[in-house]
Amino acid sequence: MSARRLKHTRAAARPVILAGIDTGGTFTDLVAIADGQLLVHKVPSTPDDPARAVMTGLAEMLGDAAPELLTYSSTVATNALLEGKGARVALFTNAGFEDLIEIGRQNRTDLYALSPSRPAPLVTRAMRHGVAERTLFDGSELKPLSRAELSRIVAAARRSRADAFAVCLLHSYANPSAEDAIARALEPLGKPVSVSHRILSEYREYERLSTAVVNAYVAPTMASHLENLRRKLARTRLRVMQSNGQAVGVELARAEPVRTILSGPAAGVIGAAAMAKSLGTDRFITFDMGGTSTDVSLFDRRARIRTLSYPNGYAVRTPVVDIHTVGAGGGSLARLDAGGSLRVGPESAGANPGPACYGRGVAPTVTDADLVAGRLVAQSFLGGRMALFPERADRAIGELARAMKTDPLAAARGVIRVVNANMERAIRVITVERGFDPRDFSMLAFGGAGPMHACELAMDLGIRHVVMPRNPGLLCAWGALGAPLGREYSLTAIDSEPGFARVIRRARPLIERARAELAGEGVRAADITHEVFADMRYRGQSYEIEVPVTDGFVEQFHEMHRRTFGHAAPEAAVEIVNIRVRSRGAGAPVKPQPLAPARRKLVAVTKIETLVGERRRTIEVYSREHLAAGMRLRGPFIVVELSSTTYVAPEFTMRVDEFGNLHLEVSA
């Protein structure tokens, strides 16, 4: 089994190529369509320079051809934030509010933690500068910004030796003139400037300030990476995935990289959404287990979007696909804690050194446990192009087993059960804790490691239907390939007399802005669609519910309030706080391709001793390339392919649908 690469029939006939790439912590995934021909590839990531893996993968997949359009999802901004390797930031905010970034809100993420901890602020106290200016909530200027103050700000910026600047003033959503003046004064210094009202034109100064600071913190790293990538892809139009599942041009991604922090996981959900019709269900839990982390999301007829997230504990108010992430992946390290209990993750071996079986690492990981348990087939890993070293996995898991005072197979089983428990808790966060029963949904398992753990995880959750799409380890890249260009803008517009016509009138400038920017990216006017939403609450409440603006949106608010909080008050006064516009163009024309029906009997490519339940059994191994539409098979068995390995437990029966998706259903 090998990667599918571009084949030229004539040197003069170059096909039009559309590509999607997802750079993960362990592997970089590539998908392309060249005149209807589907091409897939996978290469190890290069964390020191992510662009190197991108270019290597493209060269191996396309030869000397170049994509006309490439949509890219990346963990560069995410890793800069998670690893604390971002820029040295200088913050300019109102005098007296310099410590707002550290004070934050009184909210506690864990109500029962005896010693709660918060991440260190991204801007040190010495780098926070007070500005003599004050704008009121209605946009009027109580204390205008003077020329002398601007000169002082520029001098302080020079002395700070900062790599990037963040600017956030009170009520700039109502009157941005002071922030704009500071930004113009700082631009000649040649450093990225993050201006709060340009990123988030909403009230609540803490979230707006934190978002601007996070943007400034990751901006230099992301800008350098994208410029490097764009230079190497000189013949290609480059787009970047946002966390909301839509793509933007490189310039906006460089200016507002905070919008890309969850771009990779979001691409997976969007890839799942694109396949929903072919799957036969539009209610499923996405389970994306990669090399470093697991990302789960609830897809209930559409992807769920939220506007506030806390990556690594920092408040970011930008639209993101509602994804919950845990440090549980193939590279997650297994160890005993001080009390002798087995722990798996969140620390990961990553791409370098990687799991012990990759040939460089020595510490035991989930991938090593899967190999020892016989869930991985060494000679078929990455389509047979990447050698694994079972003896190194045996040694790493053996040392863990000695520490646990058990045998290696039991230790491997323990690692698998613990990582499954971690992922089960993650799924319960997005289902049970939000009022949904996971048994009412199917599970869509993808990522390099997802199909290997999906059956046992589904049984633990009571889920009876699991789907593995074609090329499951490449679904994030597939989602990037078909992602539409999009814009989302918001504004604070408090209105105590909400009406449909009034909201649309207030939203019109945002719609026109989005339309103009999408047209500038080459999207035809006829392909642009707009959705308007309102953040609504009962007068006197502190927080809002996002409601689609339709003719009956006020009545819909009452119903959504009842569903969310268990009660509603239709007689109470309702007010709008924020208005949001989500605009998008048409995505790339990518559709699942039908699979030929079965014409011959399925034959196993090999057999392997595998841990099934609590004991070893010899089971068949099948190649995904040999599966045809209509085939059925009872577990246990293993399916191998380029991007992933699927373990089918004995409780499940597999059915191959007309598009090549594997449906695993609990046997009656």
Secondary structure, DSSP 8 states (H G I E B T S, - for coil): ---B----S-TT----EEEEEEE-SSEEEEEEEETTEEEEEEEE--TT-HHHHHHHHHHHHHTT---SEEEEE-SHHHHHHHTT----EEEEEETT-TTHHHH--S--S-TT-SS------SS-GGGEEEES-EE-TTS-EEE---HHHHHHHHHHHHHHT-SEEEEE-TTTTT--HHHHHHHHHHGGG-S-EEEHHHH---S-HHHHHHHHHHHHHHHHHHHHHHHHHHHHTTTSEEEEE-TTS-EEEHHHHHH-GGGGTTHHHHHHHHHHHHHHHHHT-SEEEEEEE-SS-EEEEEEESSB-EES-B-GGG--B-S-EE-EEEES-STTEEEEE-TTS-EEEEEEE-TTTT--GGGTS--S-BHHHHHHHTT-S-GGGGGGGTS---HHHHHHHHHHHHHHHTS-HHHHHHHHHHHHHHHHHHHHHHHTGGGT--GGGSEEEEESSSHHHHHHHHHHHHT--EEEE-SSGGGHHHHHHHT--BEEEEEEEEEESS--HHHHHHHHHHHHHHHHHHHHHTT--GGG-EEEEEEEEEETT-SS-EEEE-STTHHHHHHHHHHHHHS---TTS-EEEEEEEEEEE------------B--S----SEEEEEEETTEEEEEEEEEGGG--BT-EEESSEEEE-SS-EEEE-TTEEEEE-TTS-EEEEE--
